[in-house]
Amino acid sequence: MKKIICVLFATAFAFSLTACNEPDPTPTPGGDGGTDETYESKLFDGMDAVFDESLGYYNEHPSVIQDGATRWLFYTRNTAKYEAKDSIAVRKGTFSSGTWTYGDPITCITPTGGKWDSASVYNADVVKGAFSYQGEDYSFLMAYSGSDRADRKDADIGFAVAKTPDSEWVKVGDEPIVTFTSSEWDSVGLTYYPGAIEPSLVSYDMQGKVYLFYEESEVFKSNYAYELDCSNLDSIVKGGRKIIERTGITDLGTSNPLLYGADYVYDSDSDFLFAIREGRTTATAEPKVADEVQVLRSSMDVLYTVDQGIAQGEPRVWWEKVGDTIDDEATADMSDPSKLFGYTRIFSPCIVGDAYGRMIEYGRMEVMFTTQANDGDPRLPADREDAYRFSQMIHTLEISY
C-alpha cells in the first residue's frame, strides 16, 4: 500500500524532492572547528536522521552508550567535506522534552602516519571501566578497526583510551590488539580481504575485564570474541579466542549466514546476549550494502572456546529473532508524503546500551543504523559522481519484545 501511495504523490512532490538538494544560501560551520562552507541537504526518503550534517560528510557506524543522563554517540566521519579521510568522532547527547539532541562533532582519533592504521580508522565501539596505561588511569576504552589502506581492506583492531568521551583519546601501543593475516587465506586465490572488523565491547565486571566481539571477514567469514583483562593496558591478559555459533540465523539465498556487522549488548537479568546484525544483501548497484537489520538473542553459552578452528560443544539452535526487522517499510515516515519510500540501504547497526555495554531496559531497546543514497540518484549533485559515498546518515528506532 505504501508504494502505491508513493506513486500517487510522486508528481505532486517532485519540486519538493528536488528542492531538498538545493544548497542552503546561508553558509554553516563545517563542524569540528572547520571553516564556513555551503550546506547541502542529504536525501531523505524516510525518517529523519538523529543529527543533521551536510551532504559531503559520511556519518556511519554508530555506537552509543548512555552514561547516566548523558549519551555519547561515536561514529565514523570524514574530516573534510567530500574528502574520504576517516576519523572517529563523538557527539554528546542530552535529553529534553522526550527527545535526545546531539551536539557538534568532536574528533576522537584519526589515522597515524607510518603505523598499522595509517590510512583509515573506522567502526569504533566504546565501554566504560577502570583502565591504566603508561602510568595514567582512564575510564573509557575504545576498540576500532584500522588499516594502512585507504579502502579499509586488510583491517586490524586496535584500542584507545580516554578519561572522558569528549577529552583527548590516546591510542594504546604501536601494534593492533587483533591482527588479521591475509596470507592464511591466500590459497583461495584472493590478495586482500576486509580483515578484522566490526569490534564490539561488553564489560563483564564493570572494571577492566571485557569481551571483544568482532568479525573476521575473509572468504569463509566467522564471528569471534576474546575475553580480555584490560585493567593494565601495558600488559593485556588475553583469554582464548571464542567462536560465536550461528545456528538460528537465516538469510534467503545465503549458505553462510552470520552476524554481519553486528553490535552486542548483554542483559545480566536474563543472561541473554543480544546482537543486532545486517540482513542479507540484495543490492546489485552501488553501494552493495545490506537492505535491512534485525535483532537476535542467545544465551551466553553461545561462546565456545576455539580449538583449531572447531567450536566445541553440543549442536543446538542458538539464536532467535527479537522484534520486527528494520527494512524500507519500517524506515518510512508516513506523516510526510515526500518520505514514504523509506530507505533501500540499511546497514551498520548498533543497540543503545549503558556505559558498560549492557541492556538499559529489558523488553525495550533503542537501535541506531546507517542509511545511504544510491549511486546515480538524480537528486545528487550532477558535478560529483562520487556524491553517494558522502551521503550516509544515522537514524534511530525503538524495538519492543
KEVEX-483238 format. One record per residue: x, y negated, z negated of N, C-alpha, C in turn. Coordinates in steps of 0.05 Angstrom, whole numbers, plus 5000, padded with zeros to 4 digits. Layout:
BEGIN
XYZXYZXYZ...
***
This chain:
BEGIN
501650245000500050005000501749755000503849754984505649524983506749455010507549655025508849605051506849475070504249565069502249445086501849155080501649095054501348815046503648645055506048755054508448615063508248535092507248715109506948655137505048425142502848425127500848215130501847945122503647935103504747685094507247595109508347775125511047725137511047465153508947425170508947185187508446945170506546955151505846725135508146625119510046805112512246715094514846725108514846725135517446725149519046475143517646245141519046005135520346015108518846115088519946115061522346305058522246535073524446715073526946595085526546445107528846315119529946095101528145955088529045735071530745825048530346085039531946185017534946175023535646175048538446185055539645905061537945705059538945435063540645335040542945225044544645125022543244915006543644914980542744704963544244454969542844234975544243984982545943874959545343964934546943864911549044074904551644004908553744194900553544274871554144524866554144624838556844744832557544744806560244854798560445144808562945214816563445484825563645684802563545594777563745774754566545824746566945874720569545954711571645744717570945494715572845274718573445204747571845314767572345264795571544984803572144904827571444644838568544654848567344414852564644394863564644514891562344654897562044784923559144804929558444844954555744864963554445124953552045094941550545334932548945454955549145714958547545864977545946084963543346084966541746284953542246564964542246754946542347034955539547124965539447364976537047464989535347614969533047504962531247634943528947774957529148034958526948194969525148304947525848264922524348364900524948194875524948314852525148184827527748014826527647804809529847624806532247754792534547624795536947714782536947614753538647734736538747654708540247394705541847314724543047054725543446974755543646724760543846624787546646534794547646624816550246534826550146534856551646354868551546304897552346554913551046594936552046774956554946714961556546914964559446874966560946984942559347034920560447164896559047434892560647654892559347904886559147944855556848034847556248084819555348374817557148554808556548834808557648974784556949234781557949404759557349284731554849234725554249114698554849314676555649204653555949354628555249174606553249244590552149064570552149184542553149034523552949114495551548894480549948984460548548794443549748814415550948594406552248584381550748394363548948504346547248334330545248184348545147924346543347764362544547654387546847764395548347674419548747904438548547844463549248044484551747944499553248144509555548084526555248254551554948114574554548234600557248224615558548454617561048474633560348574661561848474680561348554708563748494726563648604750565748554769564948304786566848124789566347874803568747784818568447674842570747564856571347284845573847214845574746964832574446714849574046754875573646524893571546594914569946404921567646444939568646564966567346774974567846914999570747025001572047064978574647194978574447444960575247664971575047924957577347964938577447794917579547814897578147874870578548124861577048224838577748094812575848084794576248024766574148164750574648204724572548284705571648024690569147964692568047724679566047804657565447624639563447664618561747424616559147464610557347244604556047304577555747094561554547124535551547094538550047274526547147274527545847194501543947004502542446914478539546964483538047024462535247094464533446864454531546784470529646574462527046604477524846584463522146594475521846854492522847074481522447334494524247384518526247224523527947244546530847224539532547394551535447364548536447174570538046984562539246794581542246824579543546844603546446894603547946644613550046574598551646334603553446364626555346174628557246174651559246394649560346484672562346704672564946614660566146794644568846764633570546994643572846944655574447154665575847304642575647574642577047734622579747834632579747964655582248064666582248034696584648024708585048024737587248214743587748284769589948464775592648354766594448544759597148464750599148544772600548344783602348394804604548594797605148774816607248974812606549204794604049214785603149434767601149614782600249814768598350014779595749884788594949654775592449524782593049254796595049254814595949004826594048884846592149044857590448944878587448924870586549094851583749084844583249174816581349054802580449134776577349124777575949324767573049324771571849534752569149514750567549714736568449754707568349544691569149554663566949654645567649764622565749834601567149764574565549674555566749564530565349684506566949734485565849834460567149694436565749664415566749534390568049744372570049664356571249844338573549714323575449874313577749774300580249894314581649714328583949804344586349624339588649744338591149594334592849634359594349414367596149434390598349234386600849334386603249174383603048984359602149094336602048954311599648764308597848754327595448594325592948764322590948664307588448804304586448694324584848864336582848784356580248924350578048804358575348914353573949014377575048974401573649064425575649194444574749424455576349584473574849594500576349544522575249554549576649774564575049934579576150124599575350014626577150034645576549934672578050094693577050094717578450214740580150004753582450094763584249904777585850064798586849914817588350034839590349834850592349944864594249774878593449744907590949824913589849794940587449604938587249414957585049224958582349354962582349594975579849734979578949914956580449894933579850024908580150334910581450434930581850724932584150814913584251074908586251204891586451064864584051004852583950854827584751014803585850874783586350984756584650834736584850914711583350784690585250674669584950424661586550304640584850184618586250084597584949964574585849674572584149514558584849244550583449194523584449014507583248954481582948654477581048584459580548304452579448294424579848054411578748014384575747954386574947804406572047754412571647784442569247844451568947884480569647644497569347404487569947164503572647044496574347194482577147094477579047224496581647184492583647304510583647604509583647724533583848014535586748094542587748294528590548384531590548674542591748714565591948984577593749154560593049414557594449594540596549754556599149704551601249854564601649774593603649904605604249854633603150074652602050284640601150514656598150564649596650684667593850744662593550954640591150974629590451174609589751434623588251414645587651644661588751604689590551784697591851754723590751944743590051844767589052014788591352084807591652334813593752424831592552544856592452394877591052494901592552734914595152754909596652984921595553254912594153254889592953504880590753604899589753424916587553484933588253454963590753404969591553354997591153595015590853835003590454075020587954065037585953895028583453875044583753695067586053555070586653405094586153105093585253005070584952715067587352595054587752335058590152205048589552015024587051945020586451774997583551824988582951754963580351804951579551574933577051554925576351354905577951374880578451614870580151654847578651684821579851594799578651604772577051344769574351374768572651134769570351164749568750954747566350944731566851004701568750874688569250924660566850824643566250974622564150904603565050994575564850804556565850854529563550884509563751084491561951124469563551174444563051014423564451064397563051284382564651464370563351674354563951644324565551444317565951394288565651094281564950934302564650644298567250514287569450644293572050534285573850544310575750734310577550754332577350994350575451174344575151424359572851394380573551454405571651414427571551654445569351684460569251844483569651664507571451744525571751604551570651794572568251714583567051864605568051734631568251904652569051794678568452004699568651904724568252074747570852094762571652344768574052374785573052434813573352234830572052234855573852314878573952574883575452674905573452834923574353014939572553164956570553324939571553454918569953604900569653444874567653274874567353084852566553224826567353114803566653214777566352984757564953034736564752844714566152954690567752784676569352864654569152674630570152774608570352604584572852674568574152474558576352514539575452424511576352574491575952494464578552364455578452094448580851944443580751814416582951814402583251654378584951414386583651184388584950934397585450744374585450854350585950674326588650534329590650684339593250564344593750594374593350384389593650404418596450424428598450384410601150444417601750734418599950894406600251184406597551314406596251314429593551424431593551734428591751834412591552124408589352224427590152384446588252474467587552764463584952824460584053094458583853224485582953464487582653604512580553474530581053484556579053374575576653554575574353444575571853594576570353544602569253754613567653724637564653694628563253534643560453484638558853654657557453854646555854024663553653874678552653974701550853824717548153964723547754194711545154334717542854164707540754164724538354004718538353744735540653674747540853444765540253534793538453404807537753474834537753234852538653264876538553064897537753204923535753104936534853224961537053234982537653474992539653495013542553485003542953484977545653474966546353734951548453864960549254124948550854084922551953844918553653804894552653554879550253564868549253324854550753284828551453034823553052964799551852724786553252634764552552384750554052164764553252104789554651904805554251624792556551484790556451204780555251184752555551384735554051404711555151224688553251134672553851004646552451154625553751174601552751344579552251194553550251274539549851184511549051424494549551404469549051624450546851544431544951724426542851684406543451864382544251744360545051904337542752034323540351924325537952034311537152304324537152314351536352554365538652734373541152624371543552754381543352804411542152624425542052634454544152454466545252544488546952374505545252284529545052024533543451914555545351814577544551864601546151764624544351644645545251424656543851314679545651344703544551444725546151524748544951414774546651414795545751354821544451594834542151564846540851774860542051814887540951994903542052064929542451824947544451824963544951614982543851695009541951535020540751595046541551375066543051175058543750955075545551055098544950975122546751025145548150775154547050535147548250285153549750175129551549985133552949875110551149685094551449685067553349855052552150135047553850335048552950605044552950675014551050565000550850594971548150724965547650774939545250914931542750744935540450874937537950734941536050754916537050884895535550904870537350974847536450924823537851014799535851144780536851324763535051464745536451524719534851554698535951614671535451904665537552034653537452314645538352334616537752554604538752604576539452904573541252954554542053224548542953224519543153464508544453484481547453434484548653354462551553304463553153554469551953794467553354044474554054064503553053864519553653874548556653844553558153744533561053714536562453974530563954074549565454314545568454264549570154404535573054374540573754514566575254374582576154474608578554664605578354904616580555094616581155164644583255054655584055104683581755044702580254824696578254724714575554874711575355064692572855214690571555154663569055074664567655004639566955254624567355234597566855464580564055444568562655664565560155664552558055814568555655854556553556004569552055824588551355924612549855754631547155684620546355434625543655344617543055084633540555014633539754754645540154534625541854344631542654144612541053884613540753784637539753504639536753504646535353314634532553274641532152974647530352914665529852644674528152494652528752244649527452074629526151834643523551794640522151564652522051574682521251354694520951344723523551264737523851374761526151304778525851004786528050864787528150584796528850584825526950514842527350504871526250244882525850234909524849984920522149904909520350094905517750034894517949904866519750024850520049924822521249644821522749564841524149304841522649094855520249154866518548944879517348754858516948514866515548314849512848264862510748394852508148384864506748114859507847944842506747674838507747474858509647544874510847364893510647494921509047384939508747514966511247524982513247364975515847384990517747594979516847734957518647924944517248204941515648274960514048514958515548764968517748734982519048964994520749114973521848974953523749104935526449144950528349264936531049294947531549574957532949584980533549844991536349944983537949774970540549844960540549804930540450024914540250014885542350204874544350094859546650264851548050144827550150274818551850184796550250094772548850274758547150204736548550224709547250114689548050154661545650144642545950264619544050244597544950034577543249854569543949654549544049804522546449824511546849954485547749764464548149864440549249694419552249664423553549534405556349474408558149724408557049944398558550194396557750394418556250304438555450484459553250674451551550584432549350754422546650634430544650804430541950714436540950514416539750304426538650094408536050184396534250294412531650374402530750624416530350844402529451094414526651064425526251164449523651144462523350914481525250724480525150494498527950404504528550334528531250244535531050034557532949854557533249674579535649764596535249754622537349834641537949604660540449594669541149404690542449554713542349424736543349554761543949334781545349424802546249244823544649284849544049064863542849084890544648934909544248984935545948854955544448834981544948614996543848575022545048765042543648825063544549005084546148845105548148975116549648855138547848805162548048565173546348495196543748365189543148325163540748185155540747905168538647835183538647575197538647335179537947375153537947155134540747085124542647255129545447195121546646985139548646835130549946635147551046755172550246635195551046745221553946725226555346535213558146505217559946675199558646845183560147015165559247305169560747465185560047735190560147915164561847825145562147985121560447885097558547715103557047585081555647785063554748015074553348215057555148315035557848315040559648405019559748224995558647994997558647804975555847734966554047924968551247874963550148014938551748174924550748334902549548164880547448274868546048154845545648364824545248274799544648454777541848404767540348624763537548604754537148774729534848744716534148894692531348994693530849234682528249344678528149494652525749534641525449694617524249964623525250174610524250444613523150544586520750654586519650774562519351074567519551234546519451524549518451644523
***
